[in-house]
Amino acid sequence: MTLRRFVTSLAAVLAFAVPLSAQEAVNPGSGAVLRALDKLNAKTYDFTMQNGEAAALGLIEIQLQECRYPKGNPSGDAYAFMTIREAGIAQPVYRGWMVASSPALNPLDHPRYDVWVLRCTVPGQDTDAPQEGN
């Protein structure tokens, strides 16, 4: 019984220690470049938002709280904290961190729209105006 308790304790310590050592140093971006897909009419939209800004896209409102990227690599794997609501509804349909390289890890689950992060913006970087694709 003592060996089992030791192994369980060791596993718990390692489980908490590994994520702490695996964390990557990050810089905050000034905003993010997002892409949205309207699944009903098959149109994509690329747009730039600043941290703290909200933007309406069709029937949803996207609020970007923060965007972060790996230290010294602004074009690296960005991740952004967003809140997305349907028009006129206070309860968010999405609230959380979205990772640019793996949007399926924590995706927006909406019948009409998909939204994902492309990259963070940094001060002094050229930003793109909203663009409609397709």
C-alpha positions, 0 to 999 in steps of 0.5 A: 500500500505504501508503494502505491501511495508513493507512486500516486504522490509522485505522479501528482507532483510530476503532473503539476511540475511539467506544465510549469516548466513547459510554459513559453515566454510570451509578449502581448500583442496590440491586437489580432488579425482574425478570419471569419467564415459565414457558412450560409453564403460561403464568404470569408472576412479578414479583419484587424481588431485592437485589444479591448475592441468589439466588432459586429459581423452579421449576427454576431459580435466579436470582442477581443480581450487580448492577443499574445505571441511567443517572445521575439517571434510576432509571426509565431503561434498567436493565441487570443482571448475572445468573447463572441455573442449573438446579436441581442443575446447577453450569454456568450456563444464563445468565451475563451482562448483560441490558438492560431495554429490549432483552432480546433482545440477550443473552437467556436461552435456556431451553426452559421459562423466560424471565427479563428485567429491568424496572428497578433499585431504589434505596435508599428506593424501594418494592419489590414483593413477588413477584407471580404474573401471569395 
